[in-house]
């Protein structure tokens, strides 16, 4: 697989080369924590993230956020250090993003931020979520030829607010195989875990109906699902998906710098973010890890240890990255 890489020197300069790791396919999942632009959408409740709001979400903070998301994504592929002190970076092939407001944000991210030379293409949803929150998939056209995509609307059950659409994308790999990808952001636990369990289950049922439909056409298709499930690996919603021969390859993953989950709440690590693959993809899984680069972390002064360096603490600007850490999955086709 020929993909673009960046070579970053010890002085911080960067150039693109072709990657020699032709057999490796890298997938990143990341909840970016409220990537909003600074313009009010009259159809959405986005008042919290405007220049005049309590969050003081200015253009300067917006562009800082974009640069930091770009830096996070790029760092997910940084693995090798050259003899001259340079770091060799293979760009991730697919990047699933949660908590993005609209096309403007993703266009700025891919075309005007640190990612502009990566030449990512993207697709994203336009959901009925009240705050305007959506999901997106960035893909490298050098390793993933998009064939089709669709936003799957989740029909709310009784008492359930309109939620994020599920993004479904199919693409051709350089092996000639087709990979079917789902990106989702399930309803939050804000109203209580037990009270909202059925809402998340509703989202999983919608996705699994689509998985079932795909398999009726071809029973041997390769499927990958990722996103913020807002549930742990043992939750009923995840077990429902496991029943469709999907395997959670991110379960029990850890970082290299102290992270034991993708999210930390009151001193306890947990993983609300997951990557699942169809069982026929398991032989190609090289590894899956939490990407906890030191710049993404800060000291947890109250509970000890480290925690994600988030962007906001309530309305207070924390000048960080995200309250979630990325998941990185590497597939190796030559198996």
N, C-alpha and C positions, 0 to 999 in steps of 0.2 A: 504494500500500500504506500503510495507516494503522498506524503503530506508536507506542508510547510513547517519549518521550524524557525525559531529565532535563536541567534547566538548572542548572548549578552556578555560583554567583556567586564573585566574587573573595574573598569572606569564607567560602566553604565551604558555604553553605546550598544546599539542593537542592529542586527542585520538579519535578513531572511535567507535560509538555505533549504535544500530539500532534505527531508528526513530519511535516514537509512533504515529505520525500523518499520519495514514495509508490512510486517505481519501484525503489528499492534494497533488496536482500535480503542481509543480512550473516550469514556463517557463521564461527564461531570453533571452532578445535580446540586443546585444551590437555591435556597430561599434568600433573596437579597435584602430583605427587610425594607419594605415600603419604598420602592423606587417610583416616586411620583415626579412629574414635571412641575413647573411652578405656575401653571395656568389652570384656572377653574374650568371644570367640565360641568356645564349647567345640568346635566342629567345624572351626576354622581355626587356622593357625599365625600368630596375630597378637600373640605375646608381645613382639615388638620395640617395639610401640607401645601400651604400657600405662603408667600412672603409676609403677609399681615397676620398670619395665624400665631397661636401660642408657640408653635415649633419654629417660627421664623425661617421657613423653608425658602431660602433665597437662591438665585441663580448660581452664586458662588458655591453654596453647599450642594446644589444639584450636580454641578460639574465635578466637584470633588468626589461625590458619590460615584459618578460614572467612571472616573479614573480608578477608583478603588475596586469597583467591580471588575473592571478590565484587568487590573493587577492580580486580583484573586484568581480569575480564570486562567490567566497566563501561567501563574505560579503552580497551578494544578498539573501542568505538564512538565515542570522542571525536574529532571531526574539526574542528569549526568553532568559532571564537572570535568572540563578539559584540562590538559596538562598546562596550558597557559593561564589558568585561573578563570577561564570563561565557563559559563553555564549553558548547556545545550537544552533547548526547550522544544519538545514536540507538542504542537498545538493540540488540544482536545478536539476530537472529531465531532462530538455532539455535546451540547450544553443545555440542560433543561433548567429553566429559571422560573421561580415562583415569586409572587408579590411584585409584579410590574404593572404599572398603570395603563400604558397605551403604546401605540406604535411609535409615537414620538420618542419615548424613552429608549426603545430598543433600536430605533434608527440612529439616535445619537450615540448609543453604546457601541454599535457595530461599525458605524461609518465615521464617527467624529471623536472617539475616545482612543485609549491605548490599543484597542482592538482593530483600529481602522486598517492596518496593514495585514491583518489576519485573513481578510476577505471572507468573513463569515456571511452567510445568508441566513434568513430567519423566517419563521412563521409564528403567529401568536393568535390567541383567542380574543374575542370581544364579548365578554360575559355580562349577564344581568346583575352581577355582584354590586351591592349598593355603594360600596366605596370605589368601584372601578378596578378592583384587583383582578389581574389576569396571569396566565402562564405563557411561556414562550419557549421555542426550541431554536437554538443557534446550531447551524450545521456547516461543516466544511464541504464545499462542492467538489473538492479534490478527492474526497473519500466517501461521500454519501450523496448520491444523485437522487434528489427528491422526486418521487413518483406521484404522490397525492397527499392531501392533508384534509382534515375535517375537524371542526369544533363540535364535540358531543355535548348537547345540552342536557343537564341533569334536571329532571322534573322534580320539583320539591315535594316532599311528603308533608303531611299535616304538621303545621307549626314551624316548618323549615323556611328560612329566608332564601331568596334566590342566591345561588352560589356560583362558583367559578365553573366554566365549561372545562371539559377534559379535552386536551389537544391530542389528536391522533395523526401521526405522520408515517408514511411508508416510504422507504428509499432503497435504492440499489447500492450494494457494496461493491468494491472492486473485485471481490470473489465471484460476483455474479448473483449472489444470494440477495433476497429481499429481507430487510429488517423492518419490523412493525414496532413503532415507538408510541408510548402513551406518556403524557406529562400531566400531572394533576396536582391540585391544591385543595385538599378536603376541608370541610367546615371546621372552624376553630372550636376550642373547648371553653370559650369565654363564658358560656351560660352554664357550665358544669359538665364534667366528663360523662356522667351517667345520662344526663338530660340530652346530650348531643350525640351519643353513640349511634343512634338510628340514622342521624343525618349523614354521618360518614359512611355508614353501611349503604345508604342510598347511592352514594357516589360510586362505591365499589361495584354495586350491582349494575350500574350503568356501564362501567368499564368492562366488566366481565361479559355482559351481553355482546359488546363489540368484539371481544376476544373470541367468544363462541361463534360469532358470525364469520370471522376471518378463518377460523379453523374448519368451518363447514365447507369452505372453498378449497382449502389446502390444509390438511391435518398436520403437516410437518413444518409449518411456518415458524420462523424465529421471532420472538416477541420480547420486548423490554418495556417495563413500566417504571417510572420514577417520579418523585415529587415529594411534597410535604403532605404526608398522610394524616398529620395531627393525631397520630396514635402510635403506640409502641408495637414492636414486632409480634407480641402475644395477644394483641387486641382482636376482638371478634371481626372487625372490618378487614384486618389483614388475613385472618384465617379464612375468611370467605374467598379471598383472591387465591390463597394457597390451594383451595379446592378446585381451581381451574388449572392445575399443574404448573403453577408459577412458584418459583423459589426465591426466597429473600436472601440475596448474596451479600447484603449489607448488614445483616444481623450479627451482632457481637463484634463489629469492626471497631477499631480504635485508631487514634492518631499516634504520631511519633513524638509529640511534645506535651503529652499530658491529657489530651482530650479522650474521654471515655464515651462520648456521644456527640451528636451534632448540635445539641442544645443543652443549656444549663439553667435550672430554675431553683432558686433558694439552696444553692450548693450541691444539688443533685444533677448528675448527668443523665440525659435520656436521648433517645433517637426518635424524632418524629419524622425524619426524612428517611426514605428507603429507596433502594433499587432492586427490582424483581426481574428475573428472567425466566423464560420458558425452559422447561427441563432439558430440551434439546440444545440449549445454549450453554449449559453447565460445563461441558467438556472444553469450551473455549475461554472460560473465565480464568484469567491469569492471577488477578488479585483485586480486592476491593478494600479501600481504606477511607478513613476520615482525614481530610486534608487540614491539619492544624498548624500551618506555618506560624512561626513565632509572631509575625506582624499581625496575624488575625486574632491574637490572644492578648489578654491583659490580666493582671493579678486580681484575684477575687479577695478583696480586703476584708469582707465580712465573713466568708465561709472558708477561706483558705484555698490554695491551689490556683488554677487559672480558669478563665471563662472566655467565651467569645467577646471580642471587642466590638460591641454593638454600636449602632449609629445614634440611638437615642435611649435615654433612661427616663421614661415618662416623657414630659415635654422638654427635658434638658438635653441639649446637644452634647453628645459624647465624642464626636469627631472620630467615629470608628468605621467599621466595615459592615457587619451584619450580626444579628443575634443568633444566626445559624452558621455552622461550618459546612463546607462542601463535602460531598461524597465523590470519590473518584473510582471508577471501575475500568479495569483494563482487560480487554479481550484479545486473545491471540488466535488468529485464524489457522496457523500452521500447526494443527494438532491432529 
